[in-house]
Amino acid sequence: MIAKFSKYLALNVVKLSFVSAPFCCIAAHAEHSDKFNFLMAEANHHINAEHDQQTAQRFTDWERLIHHSLGKTEQEKIKLVNDFFNKMNWVSDKELWNKKDYWATPIESLIRNAGDCEDFSIAKYFTLLALDIPAERLRISYVKMDDQQKHMVLSFYPSPSSAPYILDNFNKELLTKPQRADLTFMFSFNSDGLWLSNGKMIAIDDDNSLNHWISMMKRIEKEQG
């Protein structure tokens, strides 16, 4: 799926240029940020006219974040992305989408400037992909908090054998997994597969419980046109 994104960039960067002038710089850096294209997909069709300027500014700030972060260290990238999306408002799916559970695409979250824990994690995940962090170093993790509340965070692995850093919209400090004793990790996943608590990896498909992820990925494909 990621391979489709570079082709989409060339097709869509021009029609998104109405949002703000800085979008033109994406094309010049396409060789470095070709995964950024899907993040911008069809945004101009969804912006509410009443909030046009505010929404356009968020997309401008998002593009600048990616464009100006490409040359930074991985540690700098994860902090910048974590801080950027943690500015969004936490709103329940029921209030935001009138649904019990809805996993928004990054486009949808930025347009609403809101989401719940999985929406924060998804937006951070795809933005870090656009910043050339390999998918195998990122996992969206399903956890339980001390009060047994279900929660999702993004885990970043500096190396395959190292403890991951946790990108969280509640505790906004970047801490490693051992430092987050308040979280019990149940399972994690990314675009490549799903890891159970015992470390076993399985494929993500319609037969397991990540149907919300599959549905969200299909909406991203539709956003690509």
SETI-481862 format. One record per residue (C-alpha): x, y, z; residue in one letter. Coordinates in nm, 4 decimals. Layout:
residues N
{c1=X, c2=Y, c3=Z, type=A}
...
//
This chain:
residues 225
{c1=0.0000, c2=0.0000, c3=0.0000, type=M}
{c1=0.2824, c2=0.2428, c3=0.0842, type=I}
{c1=0.4120, c2=0.1974, c3=-0.2712, type=A}
{c1=0.0946, c2=0.3605, c3=-0.4036, type=K}
{c1=0.1563, c2=0.6802, c3=-0.2094, type=F}
{c1=0.4470, c2=0.8138, c3=-0.4190, type=S}
{c1=0.2383, c2=0.7982, c3=-0.7358, type=K}
{c1=-0.0474, c2=0.9741, c3=-0.5609, type=Y}
{c1=0.1724, c2=1.2678, c3=-0.4581, type=L}
{c1=0.2353, c2=1.3742, c3=-0.8157, type=A}
{c1=-0.1358, c2=1.3544, c3=-0.8954, type=L}
{c1=-0.2671, c2=1.5509, c3=-0.5993, type=N}
{c1=-0.0164, c2=1.8096, c3=-0.4815, type=V}
{c1=-0.1353, c2=2.0665, c3=-0.7378, type=V}
{c1=-0.5047, c2=2.0416, c3=-0.6572, type=K}
{c1=-0.4292, c2=2.0841, c3=-0.2868, type=L}
{c1=-0.2258, c2=2.3976, c3=-0.3469, type=S}
{c1=-0.5273, c2=2.6218, c3=-0.2902, type=F}
{c1=-0.4993, c2=2.5574, c3=0.0836, type=V}
{c1=-0.1747, c2=2.7496, c3=0.1192, type=S}
{c1=0.1381, c2=2.8362, c3=-0.0737, type=A}
{c1=0.3808, c2=2.6141, c3=0.1259, type=P}
{c1=0.2249, c2=2.3009, c3=-0.0243, type=F}
{c1=0.4220, c2=2.3674, c3=-0.3413, type=C}
{c1=0.7422, c2=2.2724, c3=-0.1657, type=C}
{c1=0.6254, c2=1.9116, c3=-0.1295, type=I}
{c1=0.6917, c2=1.8413, c3=-0.4963, type=A}
{c1=1.0499, c2=1.9612, c3=-0.4654, type=A}
{c1=1.1125, c2=1.7098, c3=-0.1871, type=H}
{c1=0.9083, c2=1.4232, c3=-0.3240, type=A}
{c1=1.2142, c2=1.1998, c3=-0.3346, type=E}
{c1=1.2483, c2=1.2356, c3=0.0426, type=H}
{c1=0.8834, c2=1.2441, c3=0.1496, type=S}
{c1=0.6935, c2=1.0451, c3=-0.1095, type=D}
{c1=0.4813, c2=0.8868, c3=0.1620, type=K}
{c1=0.3442, c2=1.2306, c3=0.2539, type=F}
{c1=0.1096, c2=1.2320, c3=-0.0451, type=N}
{c1=-0.1633, c2=1.0125, c3=0.0981, type=F}
{c1=-0.1830, c2=1.2316, c3=0.4068, type=L}
{c1=-0.2968, c2=1.5238, c3=0.1917, type=M}
{c1=-0.5488, c2=1.3200, c3=-0.0071, type=A}
{c1=-0.8776, c2=1.4895, c3=-0.0867, type=E}
{c1=-0.8534, c2=1.7328, c3=0.2057, type=A}
{c1=-0.9902, c2=2.0153, c3=-0.0064, type=N}
{c1=-1.3194, c2=1.8297, c3=-0.0553, type=H}
{c1=-1.3842, c2=1.7999, c3=0.3171, type=H}
{c1=-1.2910, c2=2.1374, c3=0.4630, type=I}
{c1=-1.5909, c2=2.3064, c3=0.6171, type=N}
{c1=-1.6297, c2=2.6543, c3=0.4709, type=A}
{c1=-1.7092, c2=2.7988, c3=0.8128, type=E}
{c1=-1.3700, c2=2.6858, c3=0.9422, type=H}
{c1=-1.1795, c2=2.7074, c3=0.6150, type=D}
{c1=-0.8994, c2=2.9326, c3=0.7349, type=Q}
{c1=-0.8400, c2=2.7465, c3=1.0605, type=Q}
{c1=-0.8428, c2=2.4079, c3=0.8898, type=T}
{c1=-0.6151, c2=2.5296, c3=0.6120, type=A}
{c1=-0.3704, c2=2.6551, c3=0.8749, type=Q}
{c1=-0.3612, c2=2.3138, c3=1.0442, type=R}
{c1=-0.2770, c2=2.1479, c3=0.7131, type=F}
{c1=-0.0129, c2=2.4133, c3=0.6446, type=T}
{c1=0.1399, c2=2.3526, c3=0.9877, type=D}
{c1=0.1314, c2=1.9764, c3=0.9260, type=W}
{c1=0.3097, c2=2.0100, c3=0.5927, type=E}
{c1=0.5701, c2=2.2380, c3=0.7482, type=R}
{c1=0.6239, c2=1.9911, c3=1.0304, type=L}
{c1=0.7038, c2=1.7144, c3=0.7828, type=I}
{c1=0.8994, c2=1.9283, c3=0.5382, type=H}
{c1=1.1220, c2=2.0809, c3=0.8064, type=H}
{c1=1.1678, c2=1.7597, c3=1.0065, type=S}
{c1=1.3062, c2=1.5336, c3=0.7335, type=L}
{c1=1.6686, c2=1.6101, c3=0.8228, type=G}
{c1=1.6248, c2=1.5801, c3=1.1983, type=K}
{c1=1.7189, c2=1.2843, c3=1.4166, type=T}
{c1=1.4635, c2=1.0145, c3=1.4876, type=E}
{c1=1.4372, c2=1.1265, c3=1.8483, type=Q}
{c1=1.3627, c2=1.4809, c3=1.7341, type=E}
{c1=1.1055, c2=1.3561, c3=1.4842, type=K}
{c1=0.9067, c2=1.1548, c3=1.7362, type=I}
{c1=0.9015, c2=1.4457, c3=1.9819, type=K}
{c1=0.7870, c2=1.6954, c3=1.7184, type=L}
{c1=0.5131, c2=1.4662, c3=1.5888, type=V}
{c1=0.3998, c2=1.3699, c3=1.9382, type=N}
{c1=0.3781, c2=1.7346, c3=2.0438, type=D}
{c1=0.2025, c2=1.8399, c3=1.7223, type=F}
{c1=-0.0858, c2=1.5947, c3=1.7438, type=F}
{c1=-0.1213, c2=1.6198, c3=2.1199, type=N}
{c1=-0.2539, c2=1.9706, c3=2.0564, type=K}
{c1=-0.5726, c2=1.8164, c3=1.9143, type=M}
{c1=-0.8781, c2=1.7969, c3=2.1346, type=N}
{c1=-0.9742, c2=1.4647, c3=2.2881, type=W}
{c1=-1.3361, c2=1.3927, c3=2.1937, type=V}
{c1=-1.5192, c2=1.0599, c3=2.2175, type=S}
{c1=-1.6316, c2=0.8781, c3=1.9035, type=D}
{c1=-1.9903, c2=0.9093, c3=2.0176, type=K}
{c1=-1.9686, c2=1.2870, c3=2.0352, type=E}
{c1=-1.7486, c2=1.3339, c3=1.7277, type=L}
{c1=-1.8853, c2=1.0709, c3=1.4886, type=W}
{c1=-2.2052, c2=0.9527, c3=1.6582, type=N}
{c1=-2.0590, c2=0.6014, c3=1.6604, type=K}
{c1=-1.9514, c2=0.3690, c3=1.9383, type=K}
{c1=-1.6090, c2=0.3166, c3=1.7835, type=D}
{c1=-1.4593, c2=0.4898, c3=1.4798, type=Y}
{c1=-1.0953, c2=0.4979, c3=1.3728, type=W}
{c1=-1.0364, c2=0.8202, c3=1.1812, type=A}
{c1=-0.7825, c2=0.8756, c3=0.9062, type=T}
{c1=-0.5230, c2=1.1500, c3=0.9681, type=P}
{c1=-0.7150, c2=1.3722, c3=0.7246, type=I}
{c1=-1.0389, c2=1.3281, c3=0.9195, type=E}
{c1=-0.8685, c2=1.3973, c3=1.2529, type=S}
{c1=-0.7026, c2=1.7146, c3=1.1289, type=L}
{c1=-1.0227, c2=1.8457, c3=0.9744, type=I}
{c1=-1.2074, c2=1.7949, c3=1.3031, type=R}
{c1=-0.9009, c2=1.8905, c3=1.5087, type=N}
{c1=-1.0148, c2=1.6192, c3=1.7460, type=A}
{c1=-1.0234, c2=1.2476, c3=1.8095, type=G}
{c1=-0.9800, c2=0.9840, c3=2.0746, type=D}
{c1=-0.6731, c2=0.7780, c3=2.1626, type=C}
{c1=-0.6611, c2=0.5607, c3=1.8510, type=E}
{c1=-0.6999, c2=0.8663, c3=1.6276, type=D}
{c1=-0.4006, c2=1.0352, c3=1.7931, type=F}
{c1=-0.1950, c2=0.7178, c3=1.7508, type=S}
{c1=-0.2962, c2=0.6656, c3=1.3872, type=I}
{c1=-0.2148, c2=1.0255, c3=1.2898, type=A}
{c1=0.1263, c2=1.0029, c3=1.4588, type=K}
{c1=0.1968, c2=0.6664, c3=1.2954, type=Y}
{c1=0.1335, c2=0.7803, c3=0.9388, type=F}
{c1=0.3115, c2=1.1120, c3=0.9890, type=T}
{c1=0.6232, c2=0.9316, c3=1.1123, type=L}
{c1=0.6023, c2=0.7031, c3=0.8089, type=L}
{c1=0.6078, c2=1.0198, c3=0.5976, type=A}
{c1=0.9219, c2=1.1194, c3=0.7882, type=L}
{c1=1.0905, c2=0.7973, c3=0.6724, type=D}
{c1=1.0614, c2=0.6109, c3=1.0017, type=I}
{c1=1.0259, c2=0.2461, c3=0.8905, type=P}
{c1=0.6951, c2=0.0774, c3=0.9701, type=A}
{c1=0.8771, c2=-0.2041, c3=1.1502, type=E}
{c1=0.9968, c2=0.0498, c3=1.4092, type=R}
{c1=0.6426, c2=0.1676, c3=1.4845, type=L}
{c1=0.3526, c2=-0.0150, c3=1.6451, type=R}
{c1=0.0148, c2=0.1050, c3=1.7610, type=I}
{c1=-0.0300, c2=-0.0555, c3=2.1003, type=S}
{c1=-0.3533, c2=-0.1500, c3=2.2735, type=Y}
{c1=-0.3082, c2=-0.1068, c3=2.6486, type=V}
{c1=-0.4979, c2=-0.0917, c3=2.9729, type=K}
{c1=-0.4361, c2=0.1842, c3=3.2224, type=M}
{c1=-0.4164, c2=0.1457, c3=3.5995, type=D}
{c1=-0.7901, c2=0.2040, c3=3.6275, type=D}
{c1=-0.8479, c2=-0.0675, c3=3.3616, type=Q}
{c1=-0.9525, c2=0.1925, c3=3.1051, type=Q}
{c1=-0.8779, c2=0.0817, c3=2.7494, type=K}
{c1=-0.6313, c2=0.3042, c3=2.5703, type=H}
{c1=-0.4065, c2=0.3192, c3=2.2624, type=M}
{c1=-0.0587, c2=0.4623, c3=2.2271, type=V}
{c1=0.2101, c2=0.4587, c3=1.9598, type=L}
{c1=0.5325, c2=0.2707, c3=2.0328, type=S}
{c1=0.8589, c2=0.3706, c3=1.8633, type=F}
{c1=1.1527, c2=0.1260, c3=1.8677, type=Y}
{c1=1.4945, c2=0.2970, c3=1.8300, type=P}
{c1=1.6301, c2=-0.0494, c3=1.7454, type=S}
{c1=1.4716, c2=-0.3973, c3=1.7214, type=P}
{c1=1.6082, c2=-0.4968, c3=2.0635, type=S}
{c1=1.5511, c2=-0.1722, c3=2.2531, type=S}
{c1=1.2616, c2=-0.0729, c3=2.4749, type=A}
{c1=1.0174, c2=0.1425, c3=2.2783, type=P}
{c1=0.9324, c2=0.5023, c3=2.3503, type=Y}
{c1=0.5621, c2=0.5608, c3=2.4112, type=I}
{c1=0.3821, c2=0.8423, c3=2.2281, type=L}
{c1=0.0713, c2=0.9094, c3=2.4346, type=D}
{c1=-0.1955, c2=1.1784, c3=2.4245, type=N}
{c1=-0.2641, c2=1.1506, c3=2.7999, type=F}
{c1=0.0879, c2=1.1394, c3=2.9442, type=N}
{c1=0.2579, c2=1.3671, c3=2.6931, type=K}
{c1=0.6127, c2=1.3072, c3=2.8170, type=E}
{c1=0.8177, c2=1.0733, c3=2.5975, type=L}
{c1=0.8990, c2=0.7782, c3=2.8226, type=L}
{c1=1.0130, c2=0.4241, c3=2.7509, type=T}
{c1=0.7874, c2=0.1247, c3=2.8022, type=K}
{c1=0.9588, c2=0.0231, c3=3.1328, type=P}
{c1=0.8928, c2=0.3764, c3=3.2604, type=Q}
{c1=0.5205, c2=0.3386, c3=3.1920, type=R}
{c1=0.4316, c2=0.1015, c3=3.4721, type=A}
{c1=0.0804, c2=0.2469, c3=3.4581, type=D}
{c1=0.0186, c2=0.0678, c3=3.1267, type=L}
{c1=-0.0423, c2=-0.3015, c3=3.0650, type=T}
{c1=0.0336, c2=-0.3884, c3=2.7028, type=F}
{c1=-0.2175, c2=-0.6268, c3=2.5463, type=M}
{c1=-0.1228, c2=-0.6341, c3=2.1777, type=F}
{c1=0.0251, c2=-0.4105, c3=1.9100, type=S}
{c1=0.0043, c2=-0.3759, c3=1.5336, type=F}
{c1=0.1169, c2=-0.1820, c3=1.2290, type=N}
{c1=0.0780, c2=-0.2045, c3=0.8522, type=S}
{c1=0.2754, c2=-0.5298, c3=0.8509, type=D}
{c1=0.0876, c2=-0.7351, c3=1.1080, type=G}
{c1=-0.0304, c2=-0.7844, c3=1.4642, type=L}
{c1=0.1770, c2=-0.8871, c3=1.7664, type=W}
{c1=0.0097, c2=-1.0701, c3=2.0516, type=L}
{c1=0.1146, c2=-1.0307, c3=2.4135, type=S}
{c1=0.3290, c2=-1.3462, c3=2.3836, type=N}
{c1=0.5286, c2=-1.1878, c3=2.0993, type=G}
{c1=0.3751, c2=-1.3986, c3=1.8245, type=K}
{c1=0.3028, c2=-1.2106, c3=1.5008, type=M}
{c1=-0.0021, c2=-1.2804, c3=1.2862, type=I}
{c1=-0.1366, c2=-1.1202, c3=0.9693, type=A}
{c1=-0.4144, c2=-0.8633, c3=0.9880, type=I}
{c1=-0.7202, c2=-0.9711, c3=0.7921, type=D}
{c1=-1.0975, c2=-0.9788, c3=0.8069, type=D}
{c1=-1.0877, c2=-1.2845, c3=1.0338, type=D}
{c1=-0.9334, c2=-1.1091, c3=1.3328, type=N}
{c1=-1.0482, c2=-0.8255, c3=1.5538, type=S}
{c1=-0.8839, c2=-0.5292, c3=1.3755, type=L}
{c1=-1.1737, c2=-0.4613, c3=1.1430, type=N}
{c1=-1.1652, c2=-0.0922, c3=1.2402, type=H}
{c1=-0.8047, c2=-0.0705, c3=1.1147, type=W}
{c1=-0.9005, c2=-0.2423, c3=0.7894, type=I}
{c1=-1.1963, c2=-0.0074, c3=0.7451, type=S}
{c1=-0.9773, c2=0.2965, c3=0.8111, type=M}
{c1=-0.7159, c2=0.1805, c3=0.5601, type=M}
{c1=-0.9880, c2=0.1379, c3=0.2998, type=K}
{c1=-1.0991, c2=0.4970, c3=0.3602, type=R}
{c1=-0.7394, c2=0.6109, c3=0.3103, type=I}
{c1=-0.7411, c2=0.4291, c3=-0.0238, type=E}
{c1=-1.0605, c2=0.6133, c3=-0.1164, type=K}
{c1=-0.8985, c2=0.9412, c3=-0.0127, type=E}
{c1=-0.6269, c2=0.8621, c3=-0.2648, type=Q}
{c1=-0.8898, c2=0.8560, c3=-0.5392, type=G}
//
